Amino acid sequence: MKKQTKFTVANIEKMAPYEISRWAALQEAMDIIGDKCEERGIDFNKVDIKPLEIQRYVDHASDNIFQVNFGRKGVEVSEK
C-alpha cells in the first residue's frame, strides 16, 4: 500500500509461529484491499469488507507463509 499509517509494535516473542503467520496473512489481505482501493480511486473506509472472504484468504495464505518462514529444515518449530 502506498499510503502508510502508524503501526503499533507487536510483541511476537510469546506468539507461536503459526499465530505469527496468521497475523502476517491478515496484514497481507489488508494491503491487497488497500492497493485495489488506490488503483480504483476508492476510499478504503467506504469499501464493503467481507469478513468471511478475508478469513478464507487468511486460512489459505497463513499455511504458505508458515511453510516459507518456519517450515524449513533446521528451523525449530514449537507450538504453545
mmJSON file of the N, C-alpha and C atoms, coordinates in Angstrom:
{"data_MODEL":{"atom_site":{
"group_PDB":["ATOM","ATOM","ATOM","ATOM","ATOM","ATOM","ATOM","ATOM","ATOM","ATOM","ATOM","ATOM","ATOM","ATOM","ATOM","ATOM","ATOM","ATOM","ATOM","ATOM","ATOM","ATOM","ATOM","ATOM","ATOM","ATOM","ATOM","ATOM","ATOM","ATOM","ATOM","ATOM","ATOM","ATOM","ATOM","ATOM","ATOM","ATOM","ATOM","ATOM","ATOM","ATOM","ATOM","ATOM","ATOM","ATOM","ATOM","ATOM","ATOM","ATOM","ATOM","ATOM","ATOM","ATOM","ATOM","ATOM","ATOM","ATOM","ATOM","ATOM","ATOM","ATOM","ATOM","ATOM","ATOM","ATOM","ATOM","ATOM","ATOM","ATOM","ATOM","ATOM","ATOM","ATOM","ATOM","ATOM","ATOM","ATOM","ATOM","ATOM","ATOM","ATOM","ATOM","ATOM","ATOM","ATOM","ATOM","ATOM","ATOM","ATOM","ATOM","ATOM","ATOM","ATOM","ATOM","ATOM","ATOM","ATOM","ATOM","ATOM","ATOM","ATOM","ATOM","ATOM","ATOM","ATOM","ATOM","ATOM","ATOM","ATOM","ATOM","ATOM","ATOM","ATOM","ATOM","ATOM","ATOM","ATOM","ATOM","ATOM","ATOM","ATOM","ATOM","ATOM","ATOM","ATOM","ATOM","ATOM","ATOM","ATOM","ATOM","ATOM","ATOM","ATOM","ATOM","ATOM","ATOM","ATOM","ATOM","ATOM","ATOM","ATOM","ATOM","ATOM","ATOM","ATOM","ATOM","ATOM","ATOM","ATOM","ATOM","ATOM","ATOM","ATOM","ATOM","ATOM","ATOM","ATOM","ATOM","ATOM","ATOM","ATOM","ATOM","ATOM","ATOM","ATOM","ATOM","ATOM","ATOM","ATOM","ATOM","ATOM","ATOM","ATOM","ATOM","ATOM","ATOM","ATOM","ATOM","ATOM","ATOM","ATOM","ATOM","ATOM","ATOM","ATOM","ATOM","ATOM","ATOM","ATOM","ATOM","ATOM","ATOM","ATOM","ATOM","ATOM","ATOM","ATOM","ATOM","ATOM","ATOM","ATOM","ATOM","ATOM","ATOM","ATOM","ATOM","ATOM","ATOM","ATOM","ATOM","ATOM","ATOM","ATOM","ATOM","ATOM","ATOM","ATOM","ATOM","ATOM","ATOM","ATOM","ATOM","ATOM","ATOM","ATOM","ATOM","ATOM","ATOM","ATOM","ATOM","ATOM","ATOM","ATOM","ATOM","ATOM","ATOM","ATOM","ATOM","ATOM"],
"id":[1,2,3,4,5,6,7,8,9,10,11,12,13,14,15,16,17,18,19,20,21,22,23,24,25,26,27,28,29,30,31,32,33,34,35,36,37,38,39,40,41,42,43,44,45,46,47,48,49,50,51,52,53,54,55,56,57,58,59,60,61,62,63,64,65,66,67,68,69,70,71,72,73,74,75,76,77,78,79,80,81,82,83,84,85,86,87,88,89,90,91,92,93,94,95,96,97,98,99,100,101,102,103,104,105,106,107,108,109,110,111,112,113,114,115,116,117,118,119,120,121,122,123,124,125,126,127,128,129,130,131,132,133,134,135,136,137,138,139,140,141,142,143,144,145,146,147,148,149,150,151,152,153,154,155,156,157,158,159,160,161,162,163,164,165,166,167,168,169,170,171,172,173,174,175,176,177,178,179,180,181,182,183,184,185,186,187,188,189,190,191,192,193,194,195,196,197,198,199,200,201,202,203,204,205,206,207,208,209,210,211,212,213,214,215,216,217,218,219,220,221,222,223,224,225,226,227,228,229,230,231,232,233,234,235,236,237,238,239,240],
"type_symbol":["N","C","C","N","C","C","N","C","C","N","C","C","N","C","C","N","C","C","N","C","C","N","C","C","N","C","C","N","C","C","N","C","C","N","C","C","N","C","C","N","C","C","N","C","C","N","C","C","N","C","C","N","C","C","N","C","C","N","C","C","N","C","C","N","C","C","N","C","C","N","C","C","N","C","C","N","C","C","N","C","C","N","C","C","N","C","C","N","C","C","N","C","C","N","C","C","N","C","C","N","C","C","N","C","C","N","C","C","N","C","C","N","C","C","N","C","C","N","C","C","N","C","C","N","C","C","N","C","C","N","C","C","N","C","C","N","C","C","N","C","C","N","C","C","N","C","C","N","C","C","N","C","C","N","C","C","N","C","C","N","C","C","N","C","C","N","C","C","N","C","C","N","C","C","N","C","C","N","C","C","N","C","C","N","C","C","N","C","C","N","C","C","N","C","C","N","C","C","N","C","C","N","C","C","N","C","C","N","C","C","N","C","C","N","C","C","N","C","C","N","C","C","N","C","C","N","C","C","N","C","C","N","C","C","N","C","C","N","C","C"],
"label_atom_id":["N","CA","C","N","CA","C","N","CA","C","N","CA","C","N","CA","C","N","CA","C","N","CA","C","N","CA","C","N","CA","C","N","CA","C","N","CA","C","N","CA","C","N","CA","C","N","CA","C","N","CA","C","N","CA","C","N","CA","C","N","CA","C","N","CA","C","N","CA","C","N","CA","C","N","CA","C","N","CA","C","N","CA","C","N","CA","C","N","CA","C","N","CA","C","N","CA","C","N","CA","C","N","CA","C","N","CA","C","N","CA","C","N","CA","C","N","CA","C","N","CA","C","N","CA","C","N","CA","C","N","CA","C","N","CA","C","N","CA","C","N","CA","C","N","CA","C","N","CA","C","N","CA","C","N","CA","C","N","CA","C","N","CA","C","N","CA","C","N","CA","C","N","CA","C","N","CA","C","N","CA","C","N","CA","C","N","CA","C","N","CA","C","N","CA","C","N","CA","C","N","CA","C","N","CA","C","N","CA","C","N","CA","C","N","CA","C","N","CA","C","N","CA","C","N","CA","C","N","CA","C","N","CA","C","N","CA","C","N","CA","C","N","CA","C","N","CA","C","N","CA","C","N","CA","C","N","CA","C","N","CA","C","N","CA","C","N","CA","C","N","CA","C","N","CA","C","N","CA","C"],
"label_alt_id":[null,null,null,null,null,null,null,null,null,null,null,null,null,null,null,null,null,null,null,null,null,null,null,null,null,null,null,null,null,null,null,null,null,null,null,null,null,null,null,null,null,null,null,null,null,null,null,null,null,null,null,null,null,null,null,null,null,null,null,null,null,null,null,null,null,null,null,null,null,null,null,null,null,null,null,null,null,null,null,null,null,null,null,null,null,null,null,null,null,null,null,null,null,null,null,null,null,null,null,null,null,null,null,null,null,null,null,null,null,null,null,null,null,null,null,null,null,null,null,null,null,null,null,null,null,null,null,null,null,null,null,null,null,null,null,null,null,null,null,null,null,null,null,null,null,null,null,null,null,null,null,null,null,null,null,null,null,null,null,null,null,null,null,null,null,null,null,null,null,null,null,null,null,null,null,null,null,null,null,null,null,null,null,null,null,null,null,null,null,null,null,null,null,null,null,null,null,null,null,null,null,null,null,null,null,null,null,null,null,null,null,null,null,null,null,null,null,null,null,null,null,null,null,null,null,null,null,null,null,null,null,null,null,null,null,null,null,null,null,null],
"label_comp_id":["MET","MET","MET","LYS","LYS","LYS","LYS","LYS","LYS","GLN","GLN","GLN","THR","THR","THR","LYS","LYS","LYS","PHE","PHE","PHE","THR","THR","THR","VAL","VAL","VAL","ALA","ALA","ALA","ASN","ASN","ASN","ILE","ILE","ILE","GLU","GLU","GLU","LYS","LYS","LYS","MET","MET","MET","ALA","ALA","ALA","PRO","PRO","PRO","TYR","TYR","TYR","GLU","GLU","GLU","ILE","ILE","ILE","SER","SER","SER","ARG","ARG","ARG","TRP","TRP","TRP","ALA","ALA","ALA","ALA","ALA","ALA","LEU","LEU","LEU","GLN","GLN","GLN","GLU","GLU","GLU","ALA","ALA","ALA","MET","MET","MET","ASP","ASP","ASP","ILE","ILE","ILE","ILE","ILE","ILE","GLY","GLY","GLY","ASP","ASP","ASP","LYS","LYS","LYS","CYS","CYS","CYS","GLU","GLU","GLU","GLU","GLU","GLU","ARG","ARG","ARG","GLY","GLY","GLY","ILE","ILE","ILE","ASP","ASP","ASP","PHE","PHE","PHE","ASN","ASN","ASN","LYS","LYS","LYS","VAL","VAL","VAL","ASP","ASP","ASP","ILE","ILE","ILE","LYS","LYS","LYS","PRO","PRO","PRO","LEU","LEU","LEU","GLU","GLU","GLU","ILE","ILE","ILE","GLN","GLN","GLN","ARG","ARG","ARG","TYR","TYR","TYR","VAL","VAL","VAL","ASP","ASP","ASP","HIS","HIS","HIS","ALA","ALA","ALA","SER","SER","SER","ASP","ASP","ASP","ASN","ASN","ASN","ILE","ILE","ILE","PHE","PHE","PHE","GLN","GLN","GLN","VAL","VAL","VAL","ASN","ASN","ASN","PHE","PHE","PHE","GLY","GLY","GLY","ARG","ARG","ARG","LYS","LYS","LYS","GLY","GLY","GLY","VAL","VAL","VAL","GLU","GLU","GLU","VAL","VAL","VAL","SER","SER","SER","GLU","GLU","GLU","LYS","LYS","LYS"],
"label_asym_id":["A","A","A","A","A","A","A","A","A","A","A","A","A","A","A","A","A","A","A","A","A","A","A","A","A","A","A","A","A","A","A","A","A","A","A","A","A","A","A","A","A","A","A","A","A","A","A","A","A","A","A","A","A","A","A","A","A","A","A","A","A","A","A","A","A","A","A","A","A","A","A","A","A","A","A","A","A","A","A","A","A","A","A","A","A","A","A","A","A","A","A","A","A","A","A","A","A","A","A","A","A","A","A","A","A","A","A","A","A","A","A","A","A","A","A","A","A","A","A","A","A","A","A","A","A","A","A","A","A","A","A","A","A","A","A","A","A","A","A","A","A","A","A","A","A","A","A","A","A","A","A","A","A","A","A","A","A","A","A","A","A","A","A","A","A","A","A","A","A","A","A","A","A","A","A","A","A","A","A","A","A","A","A","A","A","A","A","A","A","A","A","A","A","A","A","A","A","A","A","A","A","A","A","A","A","A","A","A","A","A","A","A","A","A","A","A","A","A","A","A","A","A","A","A","A","A","A","A","A","A","A","A","A","A","A","A","A","A","A","A"],
"label_entity_id":["1","1","1","1","1","1","1","1","1","1","1","1","1","1","1","1","1","1","1","1","1","1","1","1","1","1","1","1","1","1","1","1","1","1","1","1","1","1","1","1","1","1","1","1","1","1","1","1","1","1","1","1","1","1","1","1","1","1","1","1","1","1","1","1","1","1","1","1","1","1","1","1","1","1","1","1","1","1","1","1","1","1","1","1","1","1","1","1","1","1","1","1","1","1","1","1","1","1","1","1","1","1","1","1","1","1","1","1","1","1","1","1","1","1","1","1","1","1","1","1","1","1","1","1","1","1","1","1","1","1","1","1","1","1","1","1","1","1","1","1","1","1","1","1","1","1","1","1","1","1","1","1","1","1","1","1","1","1","1","1","1","1","1","1","1","1","1","1","1","1","1","1","1","1","1","1","1","1","1","1","1","1","1","1","1","1","1","1","1","1","1","1","1","1","1","1","1","1","1","1","1","1","1","1","1","1","1","1","1","1","1","1","1","1","1","1","1","1","1","1","1","1","1","1","1","1","1","1","1","1","1","1","1","1","1","1","1","1","1","1"],
"label_seq_id":[1,1,1,2,2,2,3,3,3,4,4,4,5,5,5,6,6,6,7,7,7,8,8,8,9,9,9,10,10,10,11,11,11,12,12,12,13,13,13,14,14,14,15,15,15,16,16,16,17,17,17,18,18,18,19,19,19,20,20,20,21,21,21,22,22,22,23,23,23,24,24,24,25,25,25,26,26,26,27,27,27,28,28,28,29,29,29,30,30,30,31,31,31,32,32,32,33,33,33,34,34,34,35,35,35,36,36,36,37,37,37,38,38,38,39,39,39,40,40,40,41,41,41,42,42,42,43,43,43,44,44,44,45,45,45,46,46,46,47,47,47,48,48,48,49,49,49,50,50,50,51,51,51,52,52,52,53,53,53,54,54,54,55,55,55,56,56,56,57,57,57,58,58,58,59,59,59,60,60,60,61,61,61,62,62,62,63,63,63,64,64,64,65,65,65,66,66,66,67,67,67,68,68,68,69,69,69,70,70,70,71,71,71,72,72,72,73,73,73,74,74,74,75,75,75,76,76,76,77,77,77,78,78,78,79,79,79,80,80,80],
"pdbx_PDB_ins_code":[null,null,null,null,null,null,null,null,null,null,null,null,null,null,null,null,null,null,null,null,null,null,null,null,null,null,null,null,null,null,null,null,null,null,null,null,null,null,null,null,null,null,null,null,null,null,null,null,null,null,null,null,null,null,null,null,null,null,null,null,null,null,null,null,null,null,null,null,null,null,null,null,null,null,null,null,null,null,null,null,null,null,null,null,null,null,null,null,null,null,null,null,null,null,null,null,null,null,null,null,null,null,null,null,null,null,null,null,null,null,null,null,null,null,null,null,null,null,null,null,null,null,null,null,null,null,null,null,null,null,null,null,null,null,null,null,null,null,null,null,null,null,null,null,null,null,null,null,null,null,null,null,null,null,null,null,null,null,null,null,null,null,null,null,null,null,null,null,null,null,null,null,null,null,null,null,null,null,null,null,null,null,null,null,null,null,null,null,null,null,null,null,null,null,null,null,null,null,null,null,null,null,null,null,null,null,null,null,null,null,null,null,null,null,null,null,null,null,null,null,null,null,null,null,null,null,null,null,null,null,null,null,null,null,null,null,null,null,null,null],
"Cartn_x":[0.832,0.0,0.885,0.556,1.366,1.232,0.022,-0.207,0.073,1.013,1.396,0.665,0.323,-0.307,0.626,0.333,1.134,0.811,1.844,1.668,2.059,1.414,1.771,2.721,3.759,4.716,4.088,4.108,3.545,4.66,4.358,5.306,5.082,5.976,5.789,6.597,7.328,8.17,7.364,6.151,5.34,4.347,4.378,3.455,4.038,3.153,3.555,3.823,4.687,4.99,3.746,2.796,1.597,0.746,0.709,-0.03,0.596,1.924,2.617,2.254,2.192,1.844,0.43,-0.491,-1.874,-1.958,-1.248,-1.244,-0.627,0.434,1.069,0.111,-0.657,-1.632,-2.736,-3.172,-4.192,-3.662,-2.42,-1.806,-1.715,-1.342,-1.258,-2.624,-3.668,-5.021,-5.428,-5.134,-5.472,-4.673,-3.415,-2.596,-3.154,-3.607,-4.193,-5.45,-6.306,-7.536,-7.185,-6.225,-5.808,-5.24,-4.43,-3.864,-4.954,-5.929,-7.04,-7.851,-8.04,-8.753,-8.006,-6.696,-5.889,-5.941,-5.843,-5.896,-7.212,-8.293,-9.625,-10.108,-9.302,-9.673,-10.828,-10.913,-11.99,-11.437,-12.206,-11.828,-11.928,-10.837,-10.792,-11.914,-12.259,-13.294,-14.697,-14.858,-16.164,-16.303,-15.283,-15.306,-16.114,-16.917,-17.69,-16.772,-16.191,-15.278,-16.103,-15.672,-16.365,-15.519,-15.864,-15.052,-14.818,-15.828,-15.647,-14.646,-14.637,-13.656,-12.249,-12.136,-10.828,-10.373,-11.277,-10.922,-10.449,-11.129,-10.705,-9.309,-9.056,-7.726,-6.676,-6.958,-6.013,-5.766,-6.822,-6.667,-5.731,-5.883,-5.053,-3.634,-3.518,-2.207,-1.348,-1.95,-1.152,-0.368,-0.931,-0.195,1.039,0.882,2.017,3.08,2.65,3.586,4.329,3.618,4.24,5.317,4.999,5.962,7.198,7.0,8.129,9.023,8.436,9.21,9.625,8.834,9.122,9.227,8.832,8.757,10.002,11.077,12.309,13.043,13.887,14.741,15.716,15.969,16.905,16.268,14.998,14.295,13.427,13.651,12.875,11.462,10.497,9.089,8.466,7.95,7.29,5.996,4.964,3.663,3.54,2.686,2.447,1.862],
"Cartn_y":[-1.162,0.0,1.237,2.188,3.389,4.29,4.486,5.346,4.547,5.026,4.328,4.919,4.067,4.506,4.199,4.76,4.482,3.08,2.341,0.983,0.871,-0.026,-0.347,-1.532,-1.489,-2.58,-3.742,-4.911,-6.104,-6.909,-7.502,-8.379,-9.79,-10.241,-11.561,-12.642,-12.262,-13.234,-14.39,-14.113,-15.157,-15.797,-15.388,-15.955,-17.232,-18.161,-19.37,-19.001,-19.736,-19.434,-19.392,-20.28,-20.274,-19.028,-18.566,-17.348,-16.141,-16.082,-15.018,-15.082,-16.285,-16.465,-15.979,-16.225,-15.763,-14.239,-13.609,-12.147,-11.579,-12.203,-11.739,-11.883,-12.967,-13.178,-12.128,-11.774,-10.729,-9.388,-9.076,-7.83,-7.829,-8.956,-9.086,-8.858,-9.418,-9.243,-7.769,-7.079,-5.661,-4.83,-5.203,-4.496,-4.677,-5.878,-6.142,-5.3,-5.271,-4.472,-2.993,-2.528,-1.128,-0.775,-1.668,-1.427,-1.357,-2.243,-2.234,-0.946,-0.471,0.794,1.945,1.974,3.036,2.977,1.768,1.603,2.126,1.92,2.282,3.639,4.301,5.607,5.566,4.491,4.309,4.546,5.235,5.445,4.107,3.708,2.425,2.314,3.409,3.391,3.165,3.304,3.106,1.735,0.904,-0.424,-1.373,-2.206,-3.222,-4.412,-4.457,-5.533,-6.795,-7.888,-9.165,-10.079,-10.152,-10.896,-12.366,-13.035,-14.445,-14.643,-13.739,-13.839,-13.561,-12.613,-12.331,-13.528,-14.135,-15.316,-16.458,-16.674,-17.721,-17.428,-16.152,-15.774,-16.044,-15.627,-15.825,-17.316,-18.126,-19.567,-20.161,-19.739,-20.273,-19.711,-18.405,-17.753,-18.058,-18.239,-18.471,-19.781,-20.793,-22.047,-21.826,-21.06,-20.778,-19.941,-18.927,-18.076,-18.888,-19.772,-20.625,-21.5,-22.146,-23.037,-22.281,-21.102,-20.316,-19.839,-19.411,-18.809,-19.751,-20.797,-21.651,-23.135,-23.539,-24.961,-25.561,-24.781,-25.301,-26.167,-27.052,-27.866,-26.963,-27.286,-26.515,-25.387,-25.163,-24.13,-24.821,-24.479,-25.108,-24.539,-25.431,-25.03,-25.629,-24.769,-25.267,-24.521,-25.216,-24.621,-24.43,-23.482,-23.233,-24.444],
"Cartn_z":[0.0,0.0,0.0,-0.796,-0.914,0.299,0.79,1.952,3.223,4.01,5.23,6.431,7.353,8.59,9.751,10.909,12.098,12.591,12.944,13.413,14.874,15.565,16.934,16.891,17.687,17.718,18.481,17.858,18.489,19.147,20.272,20.95,20.447,19.573,18.977,19.678,20.713,21.408,22.001,22.435,23.067,22.102,20.827,19.833,19.237,18.952,18.244,16.782,16.099,14.7,13.807,14.035,13.195,13.456,14.698,15.019,14.31,14.291,13.564,12.086,11.541,10.129,9.839,10.736,10.533,10.572,11.509,11.555,10.277,9.791,8.553,7.37,7.337,6.262,6.323,7.523,7.665,7.174,7.525,7.056,5.529,4.964,3.505,2.86,3.447,2.919,2.94,4.036,4.129,3.129,2.914,1.924,0.516,0.201,-1.119,-1.316,-0.305,-0.391,-0.535,0.243,0.157,-1.204,-1.77,-3.096,-4.163,-4.081,-5.049,-4.921,-3.695,-3.485,-4.149,-3.962,-4.563,-6.09,-6.644,-8.1,-8.673,-7.947,-8.441,-7.938,-7.103,-6.585,-5.601,-4.823,-3.852,-2.444,-1.614,-0.221,0.525,1.18,1.891,2.905,3.565,4.598,4.029,2.723,2.096,1.44,1.55,0.945,1.824,1.178,1.891,2.158,3.356,3.739,4.005,3.414,3.589,4.487,5.772,6.736,6.371,5.841,5.512,4.384,3.412,2.33,2.846,3.756,4.347,5.171,5.909,6.707,5.808,4.693,3.745,3.21,2.894,2.406,3.481,4.71,5.812,6.038,5.999,6.185,5.139,3.901,2.819,2.877,3.012,2.951,4.179,5.346,6.549,6.459,5.825,5.637,4.77,3.698,2.823,3.529,4.252,4.986,6.034,6.722,7.732,7.101,5.98,5.337,4.865,4.304,3.805,4.95,6.049,7.122,8.251,8.485,9.636,9.293,8.116,7.798,7.197,7.093,6.508,7.501,6.976,7.847,8.582,9.808,10.596,11.385,11.171,11.911,12.954,14.197,15.261,15.276,15.23,15.254,16.49,17.351,18.555,18.743,19.081,19.349,20.85,21.244,22.674,23.329],
"occupancy":[1.0,1.0,1.0,1.0,1.0,1.0,1.0,1.0,1.0,1.0,1.0,1.0,1.0,1.0,1.0,1.0,1.0,1.0,1.0,1.0,1.0,1.0,1.0,1.0,1.0,1.0,1.0,1.0,1.0,1.0,1.0,1.0,1.0,1.0,1.0,1.0,1.0,1.0,1.0,1.0,1.0,1.0,1.0,1.0,1.0,1.0,1.0,1.0,1.0,1.0,1.0,1.0,1.0,1.0,1.0,1.0,1.0,1.0,1.0,1.0,1.0,1.0,1.0,1.0,1.0,1.0,1.0,1.0,1.0,1.0,1.0,1.0,1.0,1.0,1.0,1.0,1.0,1.0,1.0,1.0,1.0,1.0,1.0,1.0,1.0,1.0,1.0,1.0,1.0,1.0,1.0,1.0,1.0,1.0,1.0,1.0,1.0,1.0,1.0,1.0,1.0,1.0,1.0,1.0,1.0,1.0,1.0,1.0,1.0,1.0,1.0,1.0,1.0,1.0,1.0,1.0,1.0,1.0,1.0,1.0,1.0,1.0,1.0,1.0,1.0,1.0,1.0,1.0,1.0,1.0,1.0,1.0,1.0,1.0,1.0,1.0,1.0,1.0,1.0,1.0,1.0,1.0,1.0,1.0,1.0,1.0,1.0,1.0,1.0,1.0,1.0,1.0,1.0,1.0,1.0,1.0,1.0,1.0,1.0,1.0,1.0,1.0,1.0,1.0,1.0,1.0,1.0,1.0,1.0,1.0,1.0,1.0,1.0,1.0,1.0,1.0,1.0,1.0,1.0,1.0,1.0,1.0,1.0,1.0,1.0,1.0,1.0,1.0,1.0,1.0,1.0,1.0,1.0,1.0,1.0,1.0,1.0,1.0,1.0,1.0,1.0,1.0,1.0,1.0,1.0,1.0,1.0,1.0,1.0,1.0,1.0,1.0,1.0,1.0,1.0,1.0,1.0,1.0,1.0,1.0,1.0,1.0,1.0,1.0,1.0,1.0,1.0,1.0,1.0,1.0,1.0,1.0,1.0,1.0,1.0,1.0,1.0,1.0,1.0,1.0],
"B_iso_or_equiv":[0.0,0.0,0.0,0.0,0.0,0.0,0.0,0.0,0.0,0.0,0.0,0.0,0.0,0.0,0.0,0.0,0.0,0.0,0.0,0.0,0.0,0.0,0.0,0.0,0.0,0.0,0.0,0.0,0.0,0.0,0.0,0.0,0.0,0.0,0.0,0.0,0.0,0.0,0.0,0.0,0.0,0.0,0.0,0.0,0.0,0.0,0.0,0.0,0.0,0.0,0.0,0.0,0.0,0.0,0.0,0.0,0.0,0.0,0.0,0.0,0.0,0.0,0.0,0.0,0.0,0.0,0.0,0.0,0.0,0.0,0.0,0.0,0.0,0.0,0.0,0.0,0.0,0.0,0.0,0.0,0.0,0.0,0.0,0.0,0.0,0.0,0.0,0.0,0.0,0.0,0.0,0.0,0.0,0.0,0.0,0.0,0.0,0.0,0.0,0.0,0.0,0.0,0.0,0.0,0.0,0.0,0.0,0.0,0.0,0.0,0.0,0.0,0.0,0.0,0.0,0.0,0.0,0.0,0.0,0.0,0.0,0.0,0.0,0.0,0.0,0.0,0.0,0.0,0.0,0.0,0.0,0.0,0.0,0.0,0.0,0.0,0.0,0.0,0.0,0.0,0.0,0.0,0.0,0.0,0.0,0.0,0.0,0.0,0.0,0.0,0.0,0.0,0.0,0.0,0.0,0.0,0.0,0.0,0.0,0.0,0.0,0.0,0.0,0.0,0.0,0.0,0.0,0.0,0.0,0.0,0.0,0.0,0.0,0.0,0.0,0.0,0.0,0.0,0.0,0.0,0.0,0.0,0.0,0.0,0.0,0.0,0.0,0.0,0.0,0.0,0.0,0.0,0.0,0.0,0.0,0.0,0.0,0.0,0.0,0.0,0.0,0.0,0.0,0.0,0.0,0.0,0.0,0.0,0.0,0.0,0.0,0.0,0.0,0.0,0.0,0.0,0.0,0.0,0.0,0.0,0.0,0.0,0.0,0.0,0.0,0.0,0.0,0.0,0.0,0.0,0.0,0.0,0.0,0.0,0.0,0.0,0.0,0.0,0.0,0.0],
"pdbx_formal_charge":[null,null,null,null,null,null,null,null,null,null,null,null,null,null,null,null,null,null,null,null,null,null,null,null,null,null,null,null,null,null,null,null,null,null,null,null,null,null,null,null,null,null,null,null,null,null,null,null,null,null,null,null,null,null,null,null,null,null,null,null,null,null,null,null,null,null,null,null,null,null,null,null,null,null,null,null,null,null,null,null,null,null,null,null,null,null,null,null,null,null,null,null,null,null,null,null,null,null,null,null,null,null,null,null,null,null,null,null,null,null,null,null,null,null,null,null,null,null,null,null,null,null,null,null,null,null,null,null,null,null,null,null,null,null,null,null,null,null,null,null,null,null,null,null,null,null,null,null,null,null,null,null,null,null,null,null,null,null,null,null,null,null,null,null,null,null,null,null,null,null,null,null,null,null,null,null,null,null,null,null,null,null,null,null,null,null,null,null,null,null,null,null,null,null,null,null,null,null,null,null,null,null,null,null,null,null,null,null,null,null,null,null,null,null,null,null,null,null,null,null,null,null,null,null,null,null,null,null,null,null,null,null,null,null,null,null,null,null,null,null],
"auth_seq_id":[1,1,1,2,2,2,3,3,3,4,4,4,5,5,5,6,6,6,7,7,7,8,8,8,9,9,9,10,10,10,11,11,11,12,12,12,13,13,13,14,14,14,15,15,15,16,16,16,17,17,17,18,18,18,19,19,19,20,20,20,21,21,21,22,22,22,23,23,23,24,24,24,25,25,25,26,26,26,27,27,27,28,28,28,29,29,29,30,30,30,31,31,31,32,32,32,33,33,33,34,34,34,35,35,35,36,36,36,37,37,37,38,38,38,39,39,39,40,40,40,41,41,41,42,42,42,43,43,43,44,44,44,45,45,45,46,46,46,47,47,47,48,48,48,49,49,49,50,50,50,51,51,51,52,52,52,53,53,53,54,54,54,55,55,55,56,56,56,57,57,57,58,58,58,59,59,59,60,60,60,61,61,61,62,62,62,63,63,63,64,64,64,65,65,65,66,66,66,67,67,67,68,68,68,69,69,69,70,70,70,71,71,71,72,72,72,73,73,73,74,74,74,75,75,75,76,76,76,77,77,77,78,78,78,79,79,79,80,80,80],
"auth_comp_id":["MET","MET","MET","LYS","LYS","LYS","LYS","LYS","LYS","GLN","GLN","GLN","THR","THR","THR","LYS","LYS","LYS","PHE","PHE","PHE","THR","THR","THR","VAL","VAL","VAL","ALA","ALA","ALA","ASN","ASN","ASN","ILE","ILE","ILE","GLU","GLU","GLU","LYS","LYS","LYS","MET","MET","MET","ALA","ALA","ALA","PRO","PRO","PRO","TYR","TYR","TYR","GLU","GLU","GLU","ILE","ILE","ILE","SER","SER","SER","ARG","ARG","ARG","TRP","TRP","TRP","ALA","ALA","ALA","ALA","ALA","ALA","LEU","LEU","LEU","GLN","GLN","GLN","GLU","GLU","GLU","ALA","ALA","ALA","MET","MET","MET","ASP","ASP","ASP","ILE","ILE","ILE","ILE","ILE","ILE","GLY","GLY","GLY","ASP","ASP","ASP","LYS","LYS","LYS","CYS","CYS","CYS","GLU","GLU","GLU","GLU","GLU","GLU","ARG","ARG","ARG","GLY","GLY","GLY","ILE","ILE","ILE","ASP","ASP","ASP","PHE","PHE","PHE","ASN","ASN","ASN","LYS","LYS","LYS","VAL","VAL","VAL","ASP","ASP","ASP","ILE","ILE","ILE","LYS","LYS","LYS","PRO","PRO","PRO","LEU","LEU","LEU","GLU","GLU","GLU","ILE","ILE","ILE","GLN","GLN","GLN","ARG","ARG","ARG","TYR","TYR","TYR","VAL","VAL","VAL","ASP","ASP","ASP","HIS","HIS","HIS","ALA","ALA","ALA","SER","SER","SER","ASP","ASP","ASP","ASN","ASN","ASN","ILE","ILE","ILE","PHE","PHE","PHE","GLN","GLN","GLN","VAL","VAL","VAL","ASN","ASN","ASN","PHE","PHE","PHE","GLY","GLY","GLY","ARG","ARG","ARG","LYS","LYS","LYS","GLY","GLY","GLY","VAL","VAL","VAL","GLU","GLU","GLU","VAL","VAL","VAL","SER","SER","SER","GLU","GLU","GLU","LYS","LYS","LYS"],
"auth_asym_id":["A","A","A","A","A","A","A","A","A","A","A","A","A","A","A","A","A","A","A","A","A","A","A","A","A","A","A","A","A","A","A","A","A","A","A","A","A","A","A","A","A","A","A","A","A","A","A","A","A","A","A","A","A","A","A","A","A","A","A","A","A","A","A","A","A","A","A","A","A","A","A","A","A","A","A","A","A","A","A","A","A","A","A","A","A","A","A","A","A","A","A","A","A","A","A","A","A","A","A","A","A","A","A","A","A","A","A","A","A","A","A","A","A","A","A","A","A","A","A","A","A","A","A","A","A","A","A","A","A","A","A","A","A","A","A","A","A","A","A","A","A","A","A","A","A","A","A","A","A","A","A","A","A","A","A","A","A","A","A","A","A","A","A","A","A","A","A","A","A","A","A","A","A","A","A","A","A","A","A","A","A","A","A","A","A","A","A","A","A","A","A","A","A","A","A","A","A","A","A","A","A","A","A","A","A","A","A","A","A","A","A","A","A","A","A","A","A","A","A","A","A","A","A","A","A","A","A","A","A","A","A","A","A","A","A","A","A","A","A","A"],
"auth_atom_id":["N","CA","C","N","CA","C","N","CA","C","N","CA","C","N","CA","C","N","CA","C","N","CA","C","N","CA","C","N","CA","C","N","CA","C","N","CA","C","N","CA","C","N","CA","C","N","CA","C","N","CA","C","N","CA","C","N","CA","C","N","CA","C","N","CA","C","N","CA","C","N","CA","C","N","CA","C","N","CA","C","N","CA","C","N","CA","C","N","CA","C","N","CA","C","N","CA","C","N","CA","C","N","CA","C","N","CA","C","N","CA","C","N","CA","C","N","CA","C","N","CA","C","N","CA","C","N","CA","C","N","CA","C","N","CA","C","N","CA","C","N","CA","C","N","CA","C","N","CA","C","N","CA","C","N","CA","C","N","CA","C","N","CA","C","N","CA","C","N","CA","C","N","CA","C","N","CA","C","N","CA","C","N","CA","C","N","CA","C","N","CA","C","N","CA","C","N","CA","C","N","CA","C","N","CA","C","N","CA","C","N","CA","C","N","CA","C","N","CA","C","N","CA","C","N","CA","C","N","CA","C","N","CA","C","N","CA","C","N","CA","C","N","CA","C","N","CA","C","N","CA","C","N","CA","C","N","CA","C","N","CA","C","N","CA","C","N","CA","C","N","CA","C","N","CA","C","N","CA","C"],
"pdbx_PDB_model_num":[1,1,1,1,1,1,1,1,1,1,1,1,1,1,1,1,1,1,1,1,1,1,1,1,1,1,1,1,1,1,1,1,1,1,1,1,1,1,1,1,1,1,1,1,1,1,1,1,1,1,1,1,1,1,1,1,1,1,1,1,1,1,1,1,1,1,1,1,1,1,1,1,1,1,1,1,1,1,1,1,1,1,1,1,1,1,1,1,1,1,1,1,1,1,1,1,1,1,1,1,1,1,1,1,1,1,1,1,1,1,1,1,1,1,1,1,1,1,1,1,1,1,1,1,1,1,1,1,1,1,1,1,1,1,1,1,1,1,1,1,1,1,1,1,1,1,1,1,1,1,1,1,1,1,1,1,1,1,1,1,1,1,1,1,1,1,1,1,1,1,1,1,1,1,1,1,1,1,1,1,1,1,1,1,1,1,1,1,1,1,1,1,1,1,1,1,1,1,1,1,1,1,1,1,1,1,1,1,1,1,1,1,1,1,1,1,1,1,1,1,1,1,1,1,1,1,1,1,1,1,1,1,1,1,1,1,1,1,1,1]
}}}
